[in-house]
């Protein structure tokens, strides 16, 4: 499998799981939100998926989107 389609699939999965159903699975309740390492779990969840998307973009910029020599 080429890097382009694989990066696209990873990016789309991160796009869905970041703000979508994954956030509702890990957040807990508004009265007792889940806390991981002293930080709200929802914040860590969203930052993690943002970093996954950023890594996909940087990887694509360095490998897939290069101009042909």
One Martini backbone bead per residue (centre of mass of N, CA, C, O) as a GRO file, in nm:
protein
   69
    1UNK     BB    1   0.097   0.036   0.023
    2UNK     BB    2   0.073   0.347  -0.001
    3UNK     BB    3   0.110   0.641   0.171
    4UNK     BB    4  -0.134   0.808   0.087
    5UNK     BB    5  -0.378   0.622   0.167
    6UNK     BB    6  -0.285   0.571   0.457
    7UNK     BB    7  -0.288   0.869   0.551
    8UNK     BB    8  -0.585   0.914   0.486
    9UNK     BB    9  -0.703   0.707   0.683
   10UNK     BB   10  -0.574   0.816   0.941
   11UNK     BB   11  -0.693   1.101   0.920
   12UNK     BB   12  -0.996   1.018   0.917
   13UNK     BB   13  -0.996   0.875   1.188
   14UNK     BB   14  -0.904   1.124   1.351
   15UNK     BB   15  -1.140   1.309   1.262
   16UNK     BB   16  -1.359   1.131   1.401
   17UNK     BB   17  -1.237   1.068   1.697
   18UNK     BB   18  -1.180   1.334   1.822
   19UNK     BB   19  -1.488   1.483   1.831
   20UNK     BB   20  -1.652   1.233   1.854
   21UNK     BB   21  -1.715   0.927   1.988
   22UNK     BB   22  -1.457   0.920   2.164
   23UNK     BB   23  -1.526   1.158   2.352
   24UNK     BB   24  -1.782   1.020   2.483
   25UNK     BB   25  -1.626   0.769   2.602
   26UNK     BB   26  -1.398   0.942   2.796
   27UNK     BB   27  -1.538   1.186   2.967
   28UNK     BB   28  -1.789   1.124   3.117
   29UNK     BB   29  -1.914   1.345   3.339
   30UNK     BB   30  -1.991   1.665   3.444
   31UNK     BB   31  -1.952   1.591   3.752
   32UNK     BB   32  -1.722   1.347   3.657
   33UNK     BB   33  -1.452   1.384   3.513
   34UNK     BB   34  -1.196   1.264   3.353
   35UNK     BB   35  -0.861   1.201   3.483
   36UNK     BB   36  -0.531   1.251   3.340
   37UNK     BB   37  -0.258   1.351   3.491
   38UNK     BB   38  -0.438   1.617   3.581
   39UNK     BB   39  -0.603   1.596   3.309
   40UNK     BB   40  -0.837   1.616   3.100
   41UNK     BB   41  -0.930   1.368   2.887
   42UNK     BB   42  -1.043   1.533   2.652
   43UNK     BB   43  -0.791   1.700   2.598
   44UNK     BB   44  -0.596   1.464   2.540
   45UNK     BB   45  -0.757   1.340   2.310
   46UNK     BB   46  -0.748   1.584   2.114
   47UNK     BB   47  -0.440   1.620   2.108
   48UNK     BB   48  -0.369   1.345   1.998
   49UNK     BB   49  -0.530   1.371   1.725
   50UNK     BB   50  -0.383   1.621   1.632
   51UNK     BB   51  -0.101   1.489   1.616
   52UNK     BB   52  -0.178   1.280   1.407
   53UNK     BB   53  -0.257   1.483   1.185
   54UNK     BB   54   0.014   1.635   1.178
   55UNK     BB   55   0.185   1.387   1.102
   56UNK     BB   56   0.047   1.335   0.832
   57UNK     BB   57   0.117   1.605   0.700
   58UNK     BB   58   0.425   1.593   0.730
   59UNK     BB   59   0.466   1.325   0.585
   60UNK     BB   60   0.338   1.413   0.318
   61UNK     BB   61   0.528   1.655   0.265
   62UNK     BB   62   0.799   1.469   0.265
   63UNK     BB   63   0.682   1.232   0.053
   64UNK     BB   64   0.422   1.279  -0.138
   65UNK     BB   65   0.448   1.611  -0.215
   66UNK     BB   66   0.669   1.574  -0.405
   67UNK     BB   67   0.852   1.660  -0.658
   68UNK     BB   68   0.946   1.561  -0.951
   69UNK     BB   69   1.273   1.501  -1.099
   0.00000   0.00000   0.00000
